[in-house]
Amino acid sequence: MADCLQVVVLLVKLLLAPALVVASTLAGRRWGPGVTGALVAFPIVAGPILLVIQLEHGPDFARDAAVASLLGLVSLAVFSVVFARLGPRMRWLPTLAVSWVAVLAVDVVMSLRQVQDLVALAAAVVAIALSILVMPRADGPAAAAPVRPPSWDLPARALTTAVLVITLTTVSGILGPQWTGVLATFPIATSVVAGFALAQNGPANAARVLGGTLAGLFGFAGFCFTVAVLVHPLGVLAFACGVVVAVVVQAVLMTARRAAAARTRTAV
């Protein structure tokens, strides 16, 4: 039984998050960078990390980490704004480096004390909403025409994601649930897709990706909150419930945005 559990954990680390990053990238190439950002905003990396933590450390550890992940969404929102603002002024590597410094600075503040799940949810929602308001516009002549990605693009994205997931889950026992949860929302997949978008297609494309990411973080928050509340009574099933909540939240928000856009066009 223990051997089977270890195999499951290893497969989750090696395959699940990288496969989800690749799938979101392919979807974005088909339907646009905003779709990539929205899909990356789903818990495609934090979800597998929290699942591994549940399997390796139990529900109490996973619950505390999920609450900390809600606070980590504040850092993820900050990353999106900083990266989008710096993208037109700097190349992709320094833009990414400065954005990561900003994330880690916010993570330090978020890790100073533990809070209740509702407080963490409120902090995440407010931070996401404020970040959407201050994001730069991604339309106009700044947008670059997409270029054909090189053959190594998808393998590089998958490998980068796998390395980061394995690293964090390996040291989770040392970090404890608070830091593990906060770092579970570290912009792993977002860094991969935004960095590639900026390097290959320019700052406007990267801003569109990150705008989609911010819009999708409300569903991410719903996932983390659901796991935090249900992981103790339901165990692994809490993650399935979290995915359902994330999908429902995003569907409701997308419907509301489309209705608002339709009303605006009608008024004009």
Buried (B, 14 or more C-beta within 10 A) or exposed (E): EEEEEEEEBEEBBBEBBBBBBBEBBEBBBEEBBBBBBBBBBBBBBBBBBBBBBBBBBEBEBBBBBBBBBBBBBBBBBBBBBBBBBBBBEBEBEEBBEBBBEBBEEBBEEBBEEBBEBEEBBBBBBEBBEBBBEEBBEBEEEBBBEBEEBEEEBBEBBBEBBBEBBBEBBEEBEEBBBBBBBBBBBBBBBBBBBBBBBBBBBBBBBBBBBBBBBBBBBBBBBBBBBBBBBBBEEBBEEBBEBBBEBBBEBBEEBBEEEEEEEEEEEEEE
